[in-house]
Amino acid sequence: MKKGFTLVEIMIVVALVAILIAIAIPNVLGVKRSGNISQAKSELAALQAALESYYMSTGAYPAALNDLTSATPNIIGTTLPTDPFVSGVDYGYNLSPSTVYFVVWSAGTGGSASASINDSGSVSESDSSCIFISSGDRDTTP
């Protein structure tokens, strides 16, 4: 009598492993998405604090986020955080036409969202996956 596994037994084990992988992959991707959302929200809050500090020091918001890295006194360090949803891309930044309000945004889970702000401080998002923070408002989604 030969010892070993039959082809049917091996196929059952392979099928069970495939089912377990199919269950685990969506959960892992969901955790990564949640982690990116949390990272974006915390980095946007840090940028908001840096922008407010810059405003207190100079009396105006910077024309570009990169101006924060060369501010005196140093507010945020020499490099800015990048958007976790789009590799190597900085967070977006806009001033209102009167430069009284700002909005900083992440491209969000869709990877292409943007935001703008008007002179009354109202933020307009290009799509629902946008994550933003402004001088007067904070996004509560996604």
ZADO-1210 file (C-alpha; in nm, 4 decimals, padded with zeros to 6 digits):
<atoms>
<atom x="00.0000" y="00.0000" z="00.0000" code="MET" pos="1"/>
<atom x="00.1342" y="00.3432" z="-00.1032" code="LYS" pos="2"/>
<atom x="00.1307" y="00.6330" z="00.1375" code="LYS" pos="3"/>
<atom x="00.0511" y="00.9880" z="00.0258" code="GLY" pos="4"/>
<atom x="-00.2304" y="01.2200" z="-00.0728" code="PHE" pos="5"/>
<atom x="-00.4666" y="01.1599" z="-00.3565" code="THR" pos="6"/>
<atom x="-00.5291" y="01.4228" z="-00.6226" code="LEU" pos="7"/>
<atom x="-00.8782" y="01.4869" z="-00.4848" code="VAL" pos="8"/>
<atom x="-00.7425" y="01.5559" z="-00.1352" code="GLU" pos="9"/>
<atom x="-00.4856" y="01.7997" z="-00.2714" code="ILE" pos="10"/>
<atom x="-00.7507" y="01.9772" z="-00.4797" code="MET" pos="11"/>
<atom x="-00.9748" y="02.0159" z="-00.1723" code="ILE" pos="12"/>
<atom x="-00.6905" y="02.1718" z="00.0275" code="VAL" pos="13"/>
<atom x="-00.6049" y="02.4107" z="-00.2608" code="VAL" pos="14"/>
<atom x="-00.9721" y="02.5106" z="-00.2884" code="ALA" pos="15"/>
<atom x="-00.9925" y="02.5801" z="00.0860" code="LEU" pos="16"/>
<atom x="-00.6758" y="02.7919" z="00.0767" code="VAL" pos="17"/>
<atom x="-00.8145" y="02.9887" z="-00.2223" code="ALA" pos="18"/>
<atom x="-01.1384" y="03.0552" z="-00.0344" code="ILE" pos="19"/>
<atom x="-00.9477" y="03.1802" z="00.2718" code="LEU" pos="20"/>
<atom x="-00.7364" y="03.4121" z="00.0529" code="ILE" pos="21"/>
<atom x="-01.0484" y="03.5430" z="-00.1209" code="ALA" pos="22"/>
<atom x="-01.1935" y="03.6322" z="00.2200" code="ILE" pos="23"/>
<atom x="-00.8722" y="03.7912" z="00.3533" code="ALA" pos="24"/>
<atom x="-00.7742" y="04.0166" z="00.0583" code="ILE" pos="25"/>
<atom x="-01.0740" y="04.2544" z="00.0761" code="PRO" pos="26"/>
<atom x="-01.0226" y="04.2902" z="00.4520" code="ASN" pos="27"/>
<atom x="-00.6567" y="04.3794" z="00.4057" code="VAL" pos="28"/>
<atom x="-00.7414" y="04.6354" z="00.1356" code="LEU" pos="29"/>
<atom x="-01.0078" y="04.7874" z="00.3618" code="GLY" pos="30"/>
<atom x="-00.7534" y="04.8286" z="00.6408" code="VAL" pos="31"/>
<atom x="-00.5113" y="05.0021" z="00.4027" code="LYS" pos="32"/>
<atom x="-00.7858" y="05.2388" z="00.2834" code="ARG" pos="33"/>
<atom x="-00.8828" y="05.3242" z="00.6425" code="SER" pos="34"/>
<atom x="-00.5181" y="05.3799" z="00.7288" code="GLY" pos="35"/>
<atom x="-00.4735" y="05.6171" z="00.4343" code="ASN" pos="36"/>
<atom x="-00.7848" y="05.8134" z="00.5344" code="ILE" pos="37"/>
<atom x="-00.6588" y="05.8475" z="00.8933" code="SER" pos="38"/>
<atom x="-00.3128" y="05.9489" z="00.7729" code="GLN" pos="39"/>
<atom x="-00.4555" y="06.2117" z="00.5385" code="ALA" pos="40"/>
<atom x="-00.6814" y="06.3584" z="00.8075" code="LYS" pos="41"/>
<atom x="-00.3990" y="06.3843" z="01.0625" code="SER" pos="42"/>
<atom x="-00.1547" y="06.5352" z="00.8105" code="GLU" pos="43"/>
<atom x="-00.4177" y="06.7845" z="00.6945" code="LEU" pos="44"/>
<atom x="-00.4728" y="06.8882" z="01.0579" code="ALA" pos="45"/>
<atom x="-00.0963" y="06.9409" z="01.0973" code="ALA" pos="46"/>
<atom x="-00.0889" y="07.1506" z="00.7787" code="LEU" pos="47"/>
<atom x="-00.3846" y="07.3542" z="00.9057" code="GLN" pos="48"/>
<atom x="-00.1965" y="07.4292" z="01.2294" code="ALA" pos="49"/>
<atom x="00.1149" y="07.5248" z="01.0294" code="ALA" pos="50"/>
<atom x="-00.0881" y="07.7550" z="00.8032" code="LEU" pos="51"/>
<atom x="-00.2483" y="07.9251" z="01.1030" code="GLU" pos="52"/>
<atom x="00.0968" y="07.9692" z="01.2640" code="SER" pos="53"/>
<atom x="00.2271" y="08.1178" z="00.9394" code="TYR" pos="54"/>
<atom x="-00.0699" y="08.3551" z="00.9335" code="TYR" pos="55"/>
<atom x="-00.0027" y="08.4645" z="01.2920" code="MET" pos="56"/>
<atom x="00.3635" y="08.5316" z="01.2082" code="SER" pos="57"/>
<atom x="00.3139" y="08.7127" z="00.8765" code="THR" pos="58"/>
<atom x="-00.0442" y="08.8380" z="00.8718" code="GLY" pos="59"/>
<atom x="-00.1256" y="08.6456" z="00.5525" code="ALA" pos="60"/>
<atom x="-00.1562" y="08.2875" z="00.4349" code="TYR" pos="61"/>
<atom x="00.1271" y="08.1623" z="00.2100" code="PRO" pos="62"/>
<atom x="00.0824" y="08.1673" z="-00.1673" code="ALA" pos="63"/>
<atom x="00.1875" y="07.8002" z="-00.1809" code="ALA" pos="64"/>
<atom x="00.2263" y="07.5203" z="00.0745" code="LEU" pos="65"/>
<atom x="00.5994" y="07.5016" z="-00.0023" code="ASN" pos="66"/>
<atom x="00.6357" y="07.8480" z="00.1530" code="ASP" pos="67"/>
<atom x="00.5841" y="07.6799" z="00.4914" code="LEU" pos="68"/>
<atom x="00.9183" y="07.4990" z="00.4598" code="THR" pos="69"/>
<atom x="01.1162" y="07.8228" z="00.4243" code="SER" pos="70"/>
<atom x="00.9247" y="08.0273" z="00.6819" code="ALA" pos="71"/>
<atom x="01.1048" y="08.2015" z="00.9646" code="THR" pos="72"/>
<atom x="01.0644" y="08.0802" z="01.2292" code="PRO" pos="73"/>
<atom x="01.0563" y="07.7266" z="01.0915" code="ASN" pos="74"/>
<atom x="00.6987" y="07.6019" z="01.1194" code="ILE" pos="75"/>
<atom x="00.6832" y="07.2553" z="00.9660" code="ILE" pos="76"/>
<atom x="01.0374" y="07.1438" z="00.8798" code="GLY" pos="77"/>
<atom x="01.2045" y="07.1194" z="00.5416" code="THR" pos="78"/>
<atom x="00.9659" y="06.8787" z="00.3697" code="THR" pos="79"/>
<atom x="00.5892" y="06.8627" z="00.3452" code="LEU" pos="80"/>
<atom x="00.3895" y="06.5415" z="00.3829" code="PRO" pos="81"/>
<atom x="00.2586" y="06.3884" z="00.0611" code="THR" pos="82"/>
<atom x="-00.0882" y="06.2599" z="-00.0183" code="ASP" pos="83"/>
<atom x="-00.1138" y="05.8906" z="00.0814" code="PRO" pos="84"/>
<atom x="-00.3619" y="05.8211" z="-00.2005" code="PHE" pos="85"/>
<atom x="-00.1387" y="05.9408" z="-00.4873" code="VAL" pos="86"/>
<atom x="00.2247" y="05.8370" z="-00.4565" code="SER" pos="87"/>
<atom x="00.4693" y="06.1271" z="-00.4503" code="GLY" pos="88"/>
<atom x="00.2037" y="06.3985" z="-00.4950" code="VAL" pos="89"/>
<atom x="00.1672" y="06.6879" z="-00.2519" code="ASP" pos="90"/>
<atom x="-00.1609" y="06.7804" z="-00.0923" code="TYR" pos="91"/>
<atom x="-00.3601" y="07.0374" z="-00.2886" code="GLY" pos="92"/>
<atom x="-00.3866" y="07.3961" z="-00.1627" code="TYR" pos="93"/>
<atom x="-00.5981" y="07.6923" z="-00.2684" code="ASN" pos="94"/>
<atom x="-00.6617" y="08.0368" z="-00.1321" code="LEU" pos="95"/>
<atom x="-00.9920" y="08.2176" z="-00.1702" code="SER" pos="96"/>
<atom x="-00.9828" y="08.5025" z="-00.4257" code="PRO" pos="97"/>
<atom x="-00.9474" y="08.7554" z="-00.1416" code="SER" pos="98"/>
<atom x="-00.6784" y="08.5326" z="00.0244" code="THR" pos="99"/>
<atom x="-00.8761" y="08.5396" z="00.3502" code="VAL" pos="100"/>
<atom x="-00.9536" y="08.1640" z="00.3518" code="TYR" pos="101"/>
<atom x="-00.7593" y="07.8526" z="00.2552" code="PHE" pos="102"/>
<atom x="-00.8393" y="07.4910" z="00.1787" code="VAL" pos="103"/>
<atom x="-00.5955" y="07.1979" z="00.1800" code="VAL" pos="104"/>
<atom x="-00.7148" y="06.8698" z="00.0317" code="TRP" pos="105"/>
<atom x="-00.6248" y="06.5110" z="-00.0403" code="SER" pos="106"/>
<atom x="-00.7103" y="06.3418" z="-00.3695" code="ALA" pos="107"/>
<atom x="-00.9017" y="06.0884" z="-00.1593" code="GLY" pos="108"/>
<atom x="-00.9821" y="05.7263" z="-00.2277" code="THR" pos="109"/>
<atom x="-01.0672" y="05.8024" z="-00.5912" code="GLY" pos="110"/>
<atom x="-00.7222" y="05.9550" z="-00.6434" code="GLY" pos="111"/>
<atom x="-00.8392" y="06.2608" z="-00.8380" code="SER" pos="112"/>
<atom x="-01.0524" y="06.4771" z="-00.6086" code="ALA" pos="113"/>
<atom x="-00.9903" y="06.8476" z="-00.5577" code="SER" pos="114"/>
<atom x="-01.1413" y="07.1364" z="-00.3649" code="ALA" pos="115"/>
<atom x="-01.1791" y="07.5116" z="-00.3936" code="SER" pos="116"/>
<atom x="-01.2878" y="07.7834" z="-00.1532" code="ILE" pos="117"/>
<atom x="-01.4741" y="08.1078" z="-00.2096" code="ASN" pos="118"/>
<atom x="-01.4618" y="08.4441" z="-00.0309" code="ASP" pos="119"/>
<atom x="-01.7299" y="08.3396" z="00.2165" code="SER" pos="120"/>
<atom x="-01.5215" y="08.0382" z="00.3254" code="GLY" pos="121"/>
<atom x="-01.7444" y="07.7758" z="00.1623" code="SER" pos="122"/>
<atom x="-01.5596" y="07.4753" z="00.0253" code="VAL" pos="123"/>
<atom x="-01.6591" y="07.3027" z="-00.3005" code="SER" pos="124"/>
<atom x="-01.5386" y="06.9466" z="-00.3600" code="GLU" pos="125"/>
<atom x="-01.4979" y="06.7887" z="-00.7041" code="SER" pos="126"/>
<atom x="-01.6241" y="06.4525" z="-00.5734" code="ASP" pos="127"/>
<atom x="-01.7265" y="06.2787" z="-00.2537" code="SER" pos="128"/>
<atom x="-01.3894" y="06.1064" z="-00.2017" code="SER" pos="129"/>
<atom x="-01.2175" y="06.4407" z="-00.1372" code="CYS" pos="130"/>
<atom x="-01.0775" y="06.4872" z="00.2146" code="ILE" pos="131"/>
<atom x="-01.0176" y="06.8504" z="00.3067" code="PHE" pos="132"/>
<atom x="-00.9529" y="07.0950" z="00.5844" code="ILE" pos="133"/>
<atom x="-00.9899" y="07.4699" z="00.5599" code="SER" pos="134"/>
<atom x="-00.9603" y="07.7818" z="00.7686" code="SER" pos="135"/>
<atom x="-01.3300" y="07.7596" z="00.8455" code="GLY" pos="136"/>
<atom x="-01.4374" y="07.3995" z="00.7927" code="ASP" pos="137"/>
<atom x="-01.3332" y="07.0362" z="00.8227" code="ARG" pos="138"/>
<atom x="-01.4433" y="06.7465" z="00.6057" code="ASP" pos="139"/>
<atom x="-01.6183" y="06.4724" z="00.8006" code="THR" pos="140"/>
<atom x="-01.6183" y="06.2163" z="00.5182" code="THR" pos="141"/>
<atom x="-01.5143" y="05.9687" z="00.3972" code="PRO" pos="142"/>
</atoms>
